[in-house]
Amino acid sequence: MCLSVSVKLMQLYVIVKTQGRWANGSSEAILRKLCDLIDLKEVLVYTSGKPHFLNDKLFVSVSHSENLMVIAFDSSEIGIDIEKNRDIKKEVIDRVTLDEKDPLLDWCQREATIKLCNDPEYLFKKAPSETTFKTEQVYDGFTCVIASKKPVSKVSLYHLKESSL
């Protein structure tokens, strides 16, 4: 499987860890292994903890929660967040001023915007007006949101076990 640098459809990889949870900091090694697996030869670098390619025609975003990691590739800038479905504490809803009707979705949109814009202040403020969101059903019991500066239409979705990398 080879990922073309001129990605027409967003490619979203869901990697399942069969034992335990993903540790913080584990995404860089997994992303590099995935790039090898799909024969992606672009030079991957990390700036302020955010992965990106030296080629400015391909973009990547990574998120993990519990035993799932999602890695998205697209031809435009993107941010992604995944969270295990759960209740958000009232104190967090109030402190961050999350939507009370669906605070988890609001949280995921904010986290995805933080990654899209590389700015942690978006946890406390509205996304830029040109930001679009797509909720993608990637795995039962999880909420996954993609943020982009252009509408995301279709997504090619792939599921892998960690052991396949």
N, C-alpha and C positions, 0 to 999 in steps of 0.2 A: 504494500500500500504506500503510495507516494503522494505527499501533499504538494500540490502545485503552488508556487509563489503567487500566482494570480487566482487566489481563492474566489470563486463565484458565490459559493454557499458557505455560510459559517460552518465550521466543523467543531463539534463539541464532543469531547471524550470524557466519559464517566469511568473513573478507576475505582474499583471496589477493593478495599483492604479486607481480606477474609478473617483476619484475627486482629482484634484490638482497634485502636483509633489512629488516625494520622497525627503525628507529632508536629508541633510548630517547627518550621524550617525544613520539613521533609519534601516540600513541593519542588525545590530546585532540582534535586536528584531525580525525582519522578518525571519532571518536565524534560530533562535531558535524555532520560531513557526513552520516553515517548517519541521525542524528535528522532532518535536513532531508529526506533521501531518503524516509524512511518517514513523513514528515509528523507527527513527534512534536513537539508545541509546548510541552512541559514545560520549565521553566527548569533548565538544567544548571549546576551549580557544582562546583568542586573544593575539597576541604578536606583538607589534608595530603596532597595528591597523589591522593586517592581521589575519583572522580566520584560525584555523587549528584544527585538531583532535589529541588527544593524541595517538590514534592508528595510526601508521605510514603506514597503508595500505589503507587509505582513505584520499583523498584530496578535498579541497573545494576552490572556488573562487567566488567572488560576485562583481557585477557592477550595477550601475543604471544610467538612463538618463531620464529626464522628468518624465513620469508616468510608466515607465517600470523598473523592477529590474530583473536581471538574476542571478541565483545561479547554479553553476556547481559542480557536484561531479564526481570524477574519481579515478581510482586505481593508477594513477601516478600524479605527480605534474602538476598543470595547472594554467593558469592565464586567465581571461576573461575580455573583455571590450565591452560595448554597448554604442552607441552614436546615438542620433537622427540625421538623415541625414540633413546636412546643409553645407553651404559654409564655408571654413576656410579662415580667413583673410590672405591676402598676407604677412602682417607683421609677423604673427605667422608661416606661411610656411617658410619664410626666417630665422626667429630666431631659429627655431627648425630644419631647413633643411629637411622639409617634401617633399615627392615625389610630384612634381607639377601636375602630371597627376591624382593622386587620393590621395590627402592629408588626407581625412577623414579615408580611409582605413589604410594608413600609421600611422596616429595618433592612431587608435584602436590597431594596431599591437604593437606599442610602449607601450601603456597603459597595454595591456595584458602581455607583456614581463616584465614590472615593477612589476606586481602582481606575475608572475611566479617566478621571481628571487628575489623578495622583495628588489628591488634596483631602486630608482627614477632616477638614472643617465641614465637609458635606454631611457629616453625621448630624450636624446641628443646623444646617441651612438647606434651603430648597435646591434641587438640581438645576443647572442651567436650562433655560427654556427650550433649547434645541435638543435636549436629551430625550431619547425614546427608551421605553422599557419593554422587554418581552419576557413573560413568564414561561418557562419551559419545563414540562413535566419530564424529569429525567430519571426519577426513582421514587417508588412509593414511600411516603412519610417524610419527604423533603421538599422544600421550596427553593427553586432556582430562578434567579433573575439576571437577565443580560441588559446592560446599559450601553447605549451607543449614541453617536451624534447623527445617525441616519437610521431609518426604520430597518429592523431585521425581519426579513420575510421568512425564508425557510432555513432550517438548521439540519445538517447531517449529524445524526447522533450515533455514537459508538460506545459500547460498554466493554470494558476490559477488567480482568482481574489483575491485581498487583503482580501476581506470579507470572503473568504473560509478558511483563516488561523486562 
